[in-house]
Amino acid sequence: MSDIKRIETGPRMSQAVVHGGVVYLAGQVGTAGASITKQTEDILANIDRLLAEVGSDKTKILQSTIWLSSMDDFAEMNAVWDAWVPQGHTPARAAGESKLATPDYNVEIICIAAV
């Protein structure tokens, strides 16, 4: 059985967990109260940072789940996502609308990637 490695572990959750050659990221959020563009940029930078910490990168993302507080923000979020995600390495992805932890968060992104 392979080891489990936890990154930025707190009392409630870890920001990333690596097991069996796969990294599972916690839901990432950006600067509370900022625009959807800024929040998405912050999230994607955080994803890049966490993946690099475990020896992975965005070309190895297998799946992403995106939660938006309003689907009205879908196009604005996608503009940032599309500029960031490497063509030819796009992951399986789902996006939906949901209430997030606070009304100040407009987007949350969860990723699973190969290491």
C-alpha distances in whole Angstrom, upper triangle without the diagonal:
4,7,9,13,16,19,23,21,24,25,25,22,21,22,19,15,13,9,8,12,14,16,18,21,23,26,29,32,35,38,39,43,43,44,41,41,41,38,36,37,35,32,31,32,29,27,28,27,24,23,24,22,19,20,21,25,26,27,23,23,22,24,26,28,31,33,37,39,42,41,45,43,41,43,43,39,39,41,39,36,37,38,35,33,33,35,33,29,30,27,27,29,31,33,35,37,36,37,35,35,38,41,41,38,39,35,32,29,25,23,20,19,18,17
4,7,10,13,16,20,19,22,23,23,20,18,19,16,12,10,7,6,9,11,13,15,18,20,24,26,30,32,35,37,40,40,41,38,38,38,35,33,33,32,29,28,29,26,24,24,24,20,19,20,19,15,17,18,21,23,24,20,21,20,22,24,26,29,31,35,37,40,40,43,40,38,40,40,36,36,38,36,33,35,35,32,30,30,32,30,27,28,25,26,27,29,32,34,36,35,36,34,33,36,39,39,36,36,33,29,27,23,21,18,17,15,13
4,6,10,13,17,16,19,20,20,18,15,17,14,10,8,6,8,10,11,12,14,17,19,22,24,28,30,33,35,38,38,39,37,37,36,33,32,32,30,27,27,27,24,22,23,22,18,18,19,17,13,16,17,21,23,24,20,21,21,22,24,26,28,30,34,36,39,39,42,39,38,40,39,36,36,38,35,32,34,35,31,29,30,32,31,27,28,25,26,28,29,31,33,35,34,34,32,31,34,37,37,34,35,32,28,26,22,20,17,17,15,14
4,7,10,13,12,16,17,17,14,12,13,10,7,6,5,8,10,10,10,11,13,15,19,21,24,27,30,31,35,35,36,34,34,33,30,29,29,27,24,24,24,21,19,21,19,16,16,17,15,12,15,16,19,21,22,19,19,19,20,21,23,25,27,30,32,35,36,39,36,35,37,36,32,33,35,32,30,32,33,29,27,28,31,30,26,26,24,24,25,27,28,30,32,30,31,28,27,31,34,33,30,31,28,25,22,19,17,15,15,14,13
4,7,10,10,13,16,16,13,10,11,8,6,5,7,10,11,11,9,11,12,14,17,19,22,24,27,29,32,32,33,32,32,30,27,26,26,24,22,22,21,18,17,18,16,13,13,14,11,9,12,14,17,19,21,18,18,19,20,21,22,24,26,29,31,34,35,37,35,33,36,35,31,31,33,30,28,30,31,27,26,27,29,29,25,26,23,24,25,26,28,30,31,30,30,27,26,29,32,31,28,30,27,23,21,18,16,15,14,14,12
4,7,6,10,12,12,9,6,8,6,5,6,9,13,13,12,9,10,10,11,15,16,19,21,24,25,29,29,31,29,29,27,25,24,24,22,19,20,19,16,15,17,15,11,12,14,11,10,13,15,17,19,21,19,18,19,19,19,21,22,24,27,28,32,32,35,32,31,34,32,29,30,32,28,26,29,29,26,25,26,29,29,25,25,23,24,24,25,26,28,29,27,27,24,23,26,29,28,25,27,24,20,19,16,15,14,15,15,14
4,6,9,12,13,10,6,6,5,6,8,12,15,15,13,10,10,9,10,13,14,16,18,21,22,26,26,28,26,26,24,22,21,21,18,16,17,16,13,13,14,11,8,10,12,9,8,12,13,15,17,20,18,17,19,19,19,20,21,23,25,27,30,31,33,30,30,32,30,27,28,29,26,24,27,27,23,23,25,28,28,25,24,22,24,24,25,25,27,28,26,26,23,21,24,27,25,23,25,22,19,17,15,14,14,14,15,14
4,6,10,11,8,5,5,7,9,12,15,19,18,17,13,13,11,10,13,13,15,17,18,20,24,24,26,25,25,23,20,21,20,17,16,17,16,12,13,15,12,9,12,14,11,12,15,16,18,19,22,21,20,22,21,20,21,21,22,24,26,29,30,32,29,29,31,30,26,28,29,26,24,28,28,24,24,26,30,30,27,26,24,26,25,26,26,27,27,25,25,21,19,22,25,23,21,23,21,18,17,16,16,16,17,19,17
4,7,8,6,4,7,8,9,12,15,19,19,17,14,13,12,11,14,14,16,19,20,21,25,26,28,27,28,25,22,23,23,20,18,20,19,15,16,18,15,12,15,17,14,14,18,19,20,22,25,23,21,23,22,21,21,22,23,25,26,30,31,34,31,31,33,31,28,30,31,28,27,30,30,27,27,29,32,33,29,28,26,27,26,26,26,27,28,25,25,21,19,22,25,24,22,24,22,19,18,16,17,17,18,20,19
4,6,5,6,8,11,12,16,18,22,22,20,17,15,14,12,14,15,16,18,20,20,24,25,27,27,28,25,22,23,24,20,19,21,20,17,18,20,18,15,18,20,17,17,21,22,23,24,28,26,24,25,24,23,22,23,23,25,25,29,31,33,31,31,33,32,28,30,32,29,28,31,32,28,29,31,34,35,31,30,28,28,27,27,27,27,27,24,23,20,17,19,23,22,20,23,22,19,19,18,19,20,21,23,22
4,6,8,11,14,14,18,20,24,25,22,20,17,16,14,16,17,18,20,22,21,25,27,29,28,30,28,24,26,27,23,21,24,24,20,21,23,21,19,21,23,21,21,25,25,27,27,30,28,26,27,26,25,24,24,24,26,26,30,32,34,32,32,35,34,30,33,35,32,30,34,35,31,32,34,37,38,34,33,30,30,29,28,28,28,27,24,23,20,17,19,23,23,21,24,23,20,21,19,21,22,24,26,25
4,7,10,12,13,17,19,22,23,21,18,15,14,11,13,14,16,19,20,20,23,25,27,26,28,26,22,23,25,22,20,22,22,19,19,22,21,18,20,23,21,21,24,24,25,26,29,27,24,25,23,22,20,21,20,22,23,26,28,31,29,29,32,31,28,30,32,29,28,32,32,29,29,32,35,35,32,30,27,27,26,25,25,24,24,21,20,17,14,17,21,21,19,22,20,17,18,16,18,19,22,24,24
4,7,9,10,13,15,19,20,17,14,12,10,8,10,12,14,17,19,19,23,24,26,25,26,24,21,21,23,20,17,19,20,16,16,19,18,14,17,19,17,17,21,20,22,22,25,23,21,21,20,19,18,19,19,21,22,26,27,30,28,27,30,29,26,27,30,27,25,29,30,26,26,29,31,32,28,27,24,24,23,23,23,23,23,20,20,16,14,18,21,21,18,21,19,15,15,13,15,16,18,20,20
4,5,7,10,13,17,17,15,11,10,8,7,10,11,14,17,19,20,24,24,26,24,25,24,20,20,21,18,16,17,17,14,14,16,14,11,14,16,13,13,17,17,18,19,22,20,18,19,18,17,17,19,19,22,23,27,28,30,28,27,30,29,25,27,29,26,24,27,28,24,24,26,29,30,26,25,22,23,22,22,23,23,24,22,22,18,17,20,23,22,19,21,19,16,15,13,13,14,16,17,17
4,7,10,14,17,17,14,10,8,6,5,8,8,11,14,16,18,21,21,23,21,22,20,17,17,17,15,12,14,14,10,10,13,11,8,11,13,11,11,15,15,15,16,19,18,16,17,16,15,15,16,17,20,21,24,25,28,25,25,27,25,22,23,25,22,20,24,24,21,21,23,26,27,23,22,20,21,20,20,20,22,22,21,20,17,16,18,21,20,17,19,16,13,12,10,11,12,13,16,15
4,7,10,13,13,10,7,6,4,6,9,10,14,16,19,21,24,24,25,23,24,22,19,18,19,17,14,14,14,11,10,12,11,7,9,11,10,9,12,12,13,14,17,15,13,15,14,14,15,17,18,21,23,26,27,29,26,26,28,27,23,24,26,23,20,23,24,20,20,21,24,25,21,20,18,19,19,20,21,22,23,22,23,19,19,22,24,23,20,21,18,15,13,10,10,9,10,12,12
4,7,10,10,8,6,5,7,8,12,14,17,20,23,24,28,28,29,27,27,26,23,22,22,20,17,18,18,15,13,15,14,10,11,13,11,9,13,12,15,16,18,15,14,15,15,15,17,19,20,24,26,29,29,32,29,28,30,30,26,26,28,26,23,26,27,23,22,23,26,26,22,21,19,20,20,21,22,24,25,24,25,22,21,24,27,26,23,24,21,18,16,12,11,10,11,12,11
4,7,7,6,4,6,9,11,15,16,20,23,26,27,31,30,31,29,29,28,25,24,24,22,19,19,19,16,14,15,15,11,10,12,11,8,10,11,13,15,17,14,13,14,15,16,18,21,23,26,28,31,31,34,31,30,32,31,27,27,29,27,24,26,27,23,22,22,25,24,21,21,18,19,20,22,24,26,28,27,28,25,25,28,30,30,26,27,24,20,18,14,12,10,9,9,8
4,6,5,7,8,12,14,18,19,23,26,29,31,34,34,34,32,32,31,28,27,27,26,23,22,23,20,17,19,18,15,14,16,14,11,13,13,16,18,18,15,15,14,16,18,19,22,25,28,31,33,33,36,34,32,34,34,30,30,32,29,26,28,29,26,24,24,27,25,22,22,19,20,21,23,25,27,29,28,30,27,27,30,33,32,29,30,26,23,20,16,14,11,11,10,9
4,6,8,11,14,17,20,22,26,28,32,33,37,36,37,34,34,33,31,29,29,28,25,24,25,22,19,20,20,17,15,17,16,13,14,13,17,18,18,14,15,14,16,19,21,24,26,30,33,35,35,38,35,33,35,35,31,31,33,31,27,29,30,27,24,24,26,24,21,22,19,20,22,24,26,29,31,31,32,30,30,33,36,35,32,32,29,25,22,18,16,12,11,9,9
4,7,10,13,17,20,21,25,27,30,32,35,34,35,32,32,31,29,27,27,26,23,21,22,20,17,17,18,15,12,14,14,10,10,10,13,15,15,11,12,12,14,17,20,23,26,29,32,34,33,36,34,31,33,33,29,28,30,28,25,26,27,24,21,21,23,21,18,19,17,18,20,23,25,28,30,30,32,30,30,33,35,34,31,31,27,24,21,17,14,11,9,6,5
4,7,10,13,16,17,21,24,27,29,32,31,31,29,28,28,26,23,24,23,20,18,19,18,14,15,16,13,11,13,13,10,11,9,12,13,13,10,10,9,11,13,16,19,22,25,28,30,30,33,30,28,30,30,26,25,27,25,22,24,25,21,19,19,21,20,16,17,14,15,17,19,22,24,27,26,28,26,26,29,32,31,27,27,24,20,17,14,11,7,6,5,5
4,6,10,13,14,18,20,24,25,29,28,28,26,26,25,22,20,21,20,16,16,16,14,11,12,13,9,8,11,11,8,10,8,10,12,13,10,9,10,11,12,14,17,20,23,26,28,28,30,28,26,28,27,24,23,26,23,20,22,23,19,18,19,21,20,17,17,14,15,16,18,20,22,25,24,25,23,23,26,28,27,24,24,21,17,14,11,8,6,5,6,6
4,7,10,11,15,18,22,23,26,26,26,24,24,23,20,19,20,18,15,15,16,13,11,13,14,10,10,13,13,11,13,11,13,13,15,12,10,10,10,10,12,14,16,20,22,25,25,28,25,24,26,26,22,22,24,22,19,22,23,19,18,19,22,21,18,17,14,14,15,16,17,19,21,21,22,20,20,23,25,25,21,22,18,14,12,8,6,5,7,9,10
4,6,8,12,14,18,19,22,22,23,20,21,20,17,15,16,15,11,12,13,10,8,11,11,8,9,12,12,11,13,12,12,12,15,13,10,12,11,10,11,12,14,17,20,22,23,25,23,22,24,23,19,20,22,19,17,20,21,17,16,19,21,22,18,17,14,15,14,15,16,18,20,19,20,17,17,20,22,21,18,18,15,11,9,6,5,6,8,11,12
4,6,10,13,16,17,20,20,21,19,20,19,16,15,17,14,11,13,14,11,10,13,13,10,12,15,14,14,17,15,16,15,18,16,14,14,13,11,11,12,13,16,17,21,21,24,22,21,23,22,19,20,23,20,18,21,22,19,19,21,24,24,21,19,17,17,16,16,16,17,18,16,17,14,13,16,19,18,15,16,13,10,8,6,7,9,12,15,16
4,7,10,14,14,17,17,18,16,17,16,13,12,14,13,9,11,13,10,10,13,14,12,13,17,17,17,19,17,17,16,19,17,14,15,13,10,9,9,9,12,14,17,18,20,18,17,20,19,16,17,20,17,16,19,20,18,17,20,23,24,21,19,16,16,14,14,13,14,14,13,13,10,11,14,16,15,12,13,10,6,5,4,8,10,13,17,18
4,7,10,12,15,14,15,13,14,13,10,9,11,9,6,8,10,7,7,11,11,10,12,15,15,16,18,17,16,14,18,17,14,16,14,11,11,10,10,12,14,17,18,20,17,17,19,17,14,16,18,15,14,18,18,16,16,19,22,24,20,18,17,17,15,15,14,15,15,14,15,11,11,13,15,14,10,11,8,5,5,6,9,12,14,18,19
4,7,8,11,11,12,11,12,10,7,8,10,7,5,9,10,9,10,13,13,13,15,18,18,19,22,20,18,17,21,20,18,19,17,14,12,10,10,11,12,15,16,18,15,16,18,16,13,15,17,14,14,18,18,16,17,21,23,26,23,20,19,20,17,17,15,15,15,14,13,10,10,11,12,10,7,8,6,5,7,9,12,16,18,21,22
4,6,9,8,9,9,10,7,4,6,8,5,5,9,9,8,11,13,13,14,17,18,19,21,23,21,19,18,21,22,19,22,19,16,15,13,13,12,13,16,17,18,15,16,17,15,12,15,16,13,14,17,17,15,17,21,24,26,24,21,21,22,19,19,17,17,17,16,15,12,12,12,13,10,7,9,8,8,10,12,15,18,20,23,24
4,6,6,9,9,10,7,6,9,9,7,9,12,12,11,14,16,16,17,20,21,21,24,25,24,22,21,25,25,23,25,23,20,19,16,15,14,14,17,19,19,16,18,19,16,14,18,18,15,16,20,19,18,20,24,27,29,27,25,24,26,23,22,20,20,19,18,17,13,13,12,12,8,8,10,10,11,13,16,19,22,24,27,27
4,6,9,10,12,10,7,11,12,10,11,15,15,14,17,19,19,20,22,24,24,26,28,27,25,24,27,28,25,27,25,21,19,16,15,13,13,15,18,18,15,18,20,17,15,19,20,17,19,22,22,21,23,27,29,32,29,27,26,27,24,23,20,19,17,16,14,11,10,8,9,5,5,8,10,11,14,17,20,24,26,29,30
4,7,9,11,10,8,12,14,12,14,17,17,17,20,22,22,23,25,27,27,29,31,30,28,26,29,30,27,29,27,23,21,18,16,14,12,14,17,16,14,17,19,16,15,19,19,17,19,22,22,22,24,28,30,33,31,28,28,28,25,24,21,20,18,17,15,12,12,10,8,5,6,8,11,13,16,20,23,26,28,32,33
4,7,8,6,6,10,11,10,12,15,15,16,18,20,20,22,24,25,26,28,30,28,26,24,27,28,26,28,26,22,21,17,16,14,13,15,17,16,13,16,16,13,13,16,16,14,17,20,19,19,22,25,27,30,28,26,26,27,24,23,20,20,18,18,16,14,15,13,11,8,8,9,10,13,16,19,22,25,27,31,31
4,5,5,6,8,10,11,12,14,15,17,18,20,21,23,24,26,27,29,30,28,25,23,26,28,25,27,25,21,20,16,15,12,12,13,14,13,10,13,13,10,10,13,13,12,14,17,17,17,20,23,25,28,27,24,25,25,22,21,18,18,17,17,17,15,16,14,12,10,9,8,10,13,15,19,21,25,27,30,31
4,6,5,6,8,10,10,12,14,15,16,18,20,21,22,24,26,27,28,26,23,21,23,25,22,24,21,17,16,13,12,9,10,10,11,10,7,9,10,7,6,10,10,9,11,14,15,15,17,21,22,25,24,21,21,22,19,18,14,15,14,15,15,13,15,14,12,10,9,6,7,10,12,16,18,22,24,27,29
4,6,5,6,9,10,11,12,14,15,17,18,20,21,23,24,26,27,24,21,19,22,23,21,23,21,18,17,14,14,12,13,14,14,13,9,10,10,6,6,9,8,7,9,12,12,12,15,18,20,23,22,20,20,22,19,19,16,17,17,18,18,17,18,18,16,14,12,10,10,12,13,17,19,22,23,27,28
4,5,5,6,9,10,11,12,14,15,16,18,20,21,23,25,26,24,21,19,22,24,21,24,22,19,18,15,15,14,15,16,17,16,12,14,14,10,9,12,12,9,12,14,13,13,16,19,22,25,23,21,22,23,21,21,18,19,18,19,19,17,18,17,15,12,11,10,10,12,13,17,19,22,23,27,27
4,5,5,6,9,10,11,12,14,15,16,18,20,21,23,24,22,20,18,21,22,20,22,20,16,15,12,12,11,12,14,15,15,11,13,14,11,9,12,13,10,11,15,15,14,16,19,22,25,23,20,20,21,18,18,16,16,16,16,16,13,14,13,13,10,8,7,7,9,10,14,16,20,21,25,25
4,5,5,6,9,10,10,12,14,15,16,18,20,21,22,20,17,15,18,19,17,19,17,13,13,10,11,10,13,14,14,14,11,11,12,9,6,9,10,7,8,11,11,10,12,16,18,21,19,17,17,18,15,15,13,15,15,16,16,14,16,16,15,13,10,9,7,8,8,12,14,17,18,22,23
4,5,5,6,9,10,11,12,14,15,17,18,20,21,19,16,14,17,19,17,20,18,15,16,13,15,14,16,17,18,18,14,14,14,11,9,11,10,7,8,11,10,9,12,15,18,21,19,17,18,20,18,18,17,18,19,20,20,18,19,19,18,16,13,12,11,11,11,14,15,18,19,22,23
4,6,5,6,9,10,11,12,14,15,17,19,20,18,16,15,18,19,17,20,19,16,16,14,15,15,16,18,19,20,16,16,17,14,12,14,14,10,11,15,14,12,14,17,20,23,21,19,19,21,19,19,18,19,19,19,19,16,17,17,17,14,12,12,10,10,11,13,15,18,19,22,22
4,5,5,6,9,10,10,12,14,15,17,18,16,14,13,16,17,14,17,15,12,13,11,12,13,15,17,18,19,15,15,16,14,11,13,14,10,10,14,14,11,13,16,19,21,19,17,16,18,16,16,15,17,17,17,17,14,15,16,17,14,11,11,9,8,7,10,11,14,15,19,19
4,5,5,6,9,10,10,12,14,16,16,14,11,9,13,14,12,15,14,11,13,11,14,15,17,19,19,20,16,15,16,14,11,12,12,9,8,11,11,8,9,12,16,18,15,14,14,16,14,16,15,18,19,19,20,17,18,19,20,18,15,14,11,10,8,10,10,13,14,17,17
4,5,5,6,9,10,11,12,15,15,14,11,10,14,15,14,17,17,15,16,15,17,18,20,22,22,23,19,19,19,17,14,15,15,11,11,14,13,9,12,14,18,20,17,17,17,19,18,20,19,21,22,22,23,20,20,21,22,19,16,16,14,13,11,13,13,15,15,18,18
4,5,5,6,8,10,11,13,14,13,11,11,15,15,14,17,16,14,15,14,16,17,20,22,22,24,20,20,21,19,16,17,18,14,13,16,16,12,14,16,20,22,19,18,17,19,18,19,19,21,21,21,21,18,18,19,20,18,15,16,13,11,10,11,11,14,14,17,16
4,5,5,6,8,10,11,12,10,9,8,12,12,10,13,13,11,13,13,15,17,20,22,22,24,20,19,20,19,15,16,17,14,12,15,15,11,11,14,17,19,15,15,14,16,15,17,17,19,21,21,21,18,19,20,22,20,17,17,14,11,9,9,8,10,10,13,13
4,6,5,6,9,10,10,9,6,7,10,11,10,14,15,13,16,16,18,20,23,25,24,26,22,21,22,20,17,17,17,14,13,15,14,10,11,12,16,17,14,15,14,17,17,19,19,22,24,24,25,22,22,24,25,23,20,20,17,15,12,12,11,12,11,13,13
4,6,5,6,9,10,10,9,10,13,14,13,17,17,16,18,18,20,22,24,27,27,28,25,24,25,23,19,20,21,17,16,18,17,14,15,16,20,21,18,18,18,21,20,22,22,25,26,25,26,23,22,24,25,23,20,21,18,16,14,14,13,14,13,15,14
4,5,5,7,9,8,9,10,14,13,12,15,15,14,16,17,19,21,24,26,27,28,25,24,25,24,20,21,22,19,17,20,19,15,16,17,21,22,18,18,17,19,19,21,21,23,25,24,25,21,21,23,25,23,20,21,18,15,13,12,11,11,11,13,11
4,5,5,6,5,5,7,10,9,9,12,13,13,16,17,20,22,25,27,27,29,26,24,25,24,21,21,22,18,16,18,18,14,14,15,18,18,15,15,14,17,17,20,21,24,25,25,26,23,23,26,27,25,22,23,19,17,14,12,10,10,8,9,8
4,5,5,5,6,9,11,11,12,15,17,17,20,21,23,25,28,30,30,32,28,27,28,26,23,23,23,20,18,20,19,15,15,16,19,20,16,18,17,20,21,23,24,27,29,29,29,26,26,28,30,28,25,25,22,20,17,16,13,13,11,12,10
4,6,7,9,12,15,14,14,17,19,18,21,22,24,26,29,31,32,33,30,29,30,28,25,25,26,23,21,23,22,18,18,19,23,23,20,21,20,22,23,25,26,28,30,29,30,26,26,28,30,28,25,26,23,20,18,16,15,14,13,13,10
4,6,9,12,14,12,13,15,17,17,20,22,24,27,30,32,32,34,31,29,31,29,26,26,27,24,22,24,23,19,19,19,22,22,19,20,18,21,22,24,25,28,30,29,30,27,26,29,31,29,26,27,24,21,18,16,13,12,10,10,7
4,7,11,12,10,12,15,17,18,21,23,26,28,31,33,33,35,32,30,31,30,26,26,27,24,22,23,22,19,18,17,20,20,17,19,18,21,22,25,26,29,31,31,32,29,29,32,33,32,28,29,26,23,20,18,15,13,11,9,6
4,7,8,7,9,11,14,15,18,20,23,26,29,31,30,32,29,27,28,27,23,23,24,21,18,20,19,16,14,14,17,17,13,15,14,17,18,21,23,26,28,29,30,27,28,30,32,30,27,27,23,20,17,15,12,11,7,7,5
4,6,6,7,11,13,13,17,18,21,23,27,28,27,29,26,24,24,23,20,19,20,17,15,16,15,12,11,10,14,14,11,12,12,15,16,19,21,24,27,27,29,26,27,29,30,28,25,24,21,19,15,14,11,11,8,9,8
4,5,5,9,11,11,14,15,19,21,24,25,24,26,23,21,21,20,17,16,17,14,11,12,12,9,7,7,11,11,8,9,9,13,13,16,18,21,24,25,26,24,25,27,28,26,23,22,18,17,13,13,10,10,8,9,10
4,6,9,11,12,16,17,21,23,27,28,26,28,25,22,22,22,19,17,18,16,13,13,13,10,8,6,9,9,5,7,8,12,14,17,19,23,26,27,29,27,29,31,31,30,26,25,21,20,16,15,12,11,9,9,10
4,6,9,11,15,17,21,23,27,28,27,29,26,24,24,24,21,19,21,19,15,16,17,13,11,10,12,11,7,9,8,11,13,17,19,23,25,26,29,27,28,30,31,30,26,26,22,19,16,14,10,9,5,5,7
4,6,7,11,13,17,20,23,25,23,26,23,20,21,21,18,17,18,17,13,14,15,12,9,10,12,12,8,8,6,8,10,13,15,19,22,23,25,23,24,27,28,27,23,22,18,16,12,10,7,6,4,6,9
4,7,11,14,17,20,24,25,23,26,24,21,22,23,19,18,20,19,15,16,18,15,12,12,14,12,9,8,5,6,9,12,15,18,21,22,25,23,25,28,29,28,24,23,20,17,13,11,8,6,5,7,10
4,7,10,13,17,20,21,20,23,21,18,20,20,17,16,19,17,14,15,17,15,12,14,15,14,11,9,5,5,6,8,11,14,18,19,21,20,22,25,26,25,22,20,16,14,10,8,6,5,7,10,13
4,6,10,13,17,18,17,19,17,15,17,17,14,13,16,15,11,13,16,13,11,14,15,15,12,10,7,6,5,7,8,12,14,15,18,17,19,21,22,22,18,16,13,10,7,5,4,7,9,12,15
4,7,10,13,15,14,17,15,13,16,16,13,13,16,15,12,15,17,15,14,17,18,19,16,13,10,9,6,5,6,8,11,12,14,13,16,18,19,19,16,14,11,8,6,5,7,9,12,16,18
4,7,10,11,11,14,12,10,13,13,10,10,14,13,10,13,16,14,14,17,18,20,17,14,12,11,8,6,4,6,8,10,12,11,14,16,16,16,12,11,7,6,5,6,9,12,15,18,21
4,7,9,9,12,11,10,13,13,10,12,15,15,13,16,19,17,17,21,22,23,21,18,16,15,11,9,6,5,6,6,8,8,11,13,13,14,10,8,6,5,6,9,12,15,18,22,24
4,5,6,9,7,7,11,11,9,11,14,14,13,16,18,18,18,22,23,25,23,19,18,17,13,11,7,6,5,6,8,8,11,12,11,12,9,6,4,7,9,12,15,18,21,25,27
4,7,9,8,10,13,13,11,14,17,16,16,19,21,21,22,25,27,29,27,23,22,21,17,14,11,8,5,5,5,6,10,10,8,9,7,5,6,9,12,15,18,21,24,28,30
4,5,6,8,11,11,11,13,16,16,16,19,21,21,22,25,26,28,27,23,22,21,17,15,11,8,6,7,8,10,14,13,11,12,10,7,9,12,14,17,20,23,26,30,32
4,5,5,8,10,10,11,14,15,15,17,19,20,20,23,24,26,25,21,20,19,15,12,9,7,6,9,11,13,17,17,14,15,13,10,10,13,14,17,19,23,25,29,31
4,6,7,9,10,11,13,15,16,17,19,20,21,25,25,27,26,23,23,22,18,16,12,11,9,12,14,15,18,18,15,16,14,10,12,15,17,20,22,26,28,31,34
4,6,5,6,9,10,11,12,14,16,17,18,22,22,25,24,20,20,20,17,15,11,11,10,12,13,14,17,16,14,14,12,8,9,12,14,17,20,23,25,29,31
4,6,5,6,9,10,10,12,14,15,16,19,19,22,21,17,17,17,13,12,8,9,9,12,15,15,19,19,17,17,14,10,10,12,13,16,18,21,23,26,29
4,6,5,6,9,10,10,12,14,15,18,18,21,20,17,18,18,15,14,11,13,13,16,18,19,22,22,19,19,17,13,12,15,15,18,20,23,24,28,30
4,5,5,7,9,10,11,13,15,18,19,22,21,18,19,20,17,16,13,14,14,17,18,18,21,20,18,17,15,11,11,14,14,18,20,23,24,28,30
4,5,5,6,9,10,11,12,16,17,20,19,16,16,17,13,13,10,12,13,15,16,15,18,18,17,16,13,10,8,11,11,14,16,19,21,24,26
4,5,5,6,8,10,10,13,14,17,16,13,14,14,12,12,10,12,14,17,19,18,21,22,20,19,16,13,11,13,12,15,16,19,20,23,25
4,6,5,6,9,10,13,14,17,17,14,16,17,15,16,14,16,17,20,22,21,24,24,22,20,18,15,13,15,15,18,18,21,22,25,27
4,6,5,6,9,12,14,17,16,14,15,17,15,16,14,17,18,20,21,20,22,22,21,19,16,14,12,13,13,16,16,19,20,23,24
4,5,5,6,10,11,14,13,10,12,13,11,13,12,15,17,19,21,19,21,22,22,20,17,14,12,12,11,13,13,16,16,19,21
4,5,6,8,9,12,12,9,12,14,12,14,14,17,19,21,24,23,25,26,25,23,20,18,15,16,14,16,16,18,18,20,22
4,6,8,9,13,13,12,14,17,16,18,17,20,22,24,26,24,26,27,26,24,21,19,17,17,16,18,17,20,19,21,23
4,6,9,12,11,10,12,15,14,16,16,20,21,23,25,23,25,26,25,23,20,18,16,16,13,15,14,16,16,18,19
4,6,9,7,6,9,12,12,14,15,19,21,23,25,23,25,27,27,25,22,20,17,16,13,14,12,14,13,15,17
4,6,5,6,9,13,14,17,18,22,24,26,29,27,29,30,30,29,25,24,20,20,17,17,15,16,14,15,17
4,5,6,10,13,14,17,19,22,25,27,30,29,31,33,32,31,28,25,22,22,19,19,17,18,16,17,19
4,6,9,12,14,18,20,23,27,29,32,31,33,35,35,33,30,28,24,23,20,20,17,17,15,16,18
4,6,10,12,16,18,22,25,27,29,28,30,32,32,31,27,26,22,21,17,17,14,13,11,12,14
4,7,8,12,14,18,21,23,26,25,27,29,29,28,25,23,19,18,15,14,12,12,11,13,16
4,6,10,12,16,19,21,24,23,25,27,28,27,23,22,18,16,13,12,9,9,9,11,14
4,7,11,14,18,19,23,22,24,27,27,27,23,21,18,16,13,12,10,10,11,13,17
4,7,10,14,16,19,19,21,24,24,24,20,18,14,13,10,10,9,10,12,15,18
4,7,11,13,16,16,19,21,21,22,18,16,13,12,10,10,11,12,15,18,21
4,7,10,13,13,17,18,18,19,15,13,10,10,9,10,12,15,17,21,24
4,7,10,11,15,17,16,17,14,12,10,10,11,12,15,17,20,24,27
4,7,9,13,14,13,15,12,10,9,10,12,14,17,20,23,27,29
4,6,10,11,11,13,11,9,9,10,12,14,17,20,23,27,29
4,7,8,8,10,9,9,10,10,13,15,19,22,25,29,31
4,6,7,9,6,7,8,8,11,13,17,20,23,27,28
4,7,8,7,10,10,9,13,14,18,21,24,28,29
4,5,6,9,11,11,15,17,21,24,27,30,32
4,5,7,10,12,16,18,22,25,28,32,33
4,6,9,11,15,18,21,25,27,31,32
4,6,8,11,14,18,21,24,27,29
4,7,10,14,17,21,23,27,29
4,7,10,13,17,20,23,25
4,7,10,14,17,20,22
4,7,10,13,17,19
4,7,10,14,16
4,6,10,12
4,7,10
4,6
4
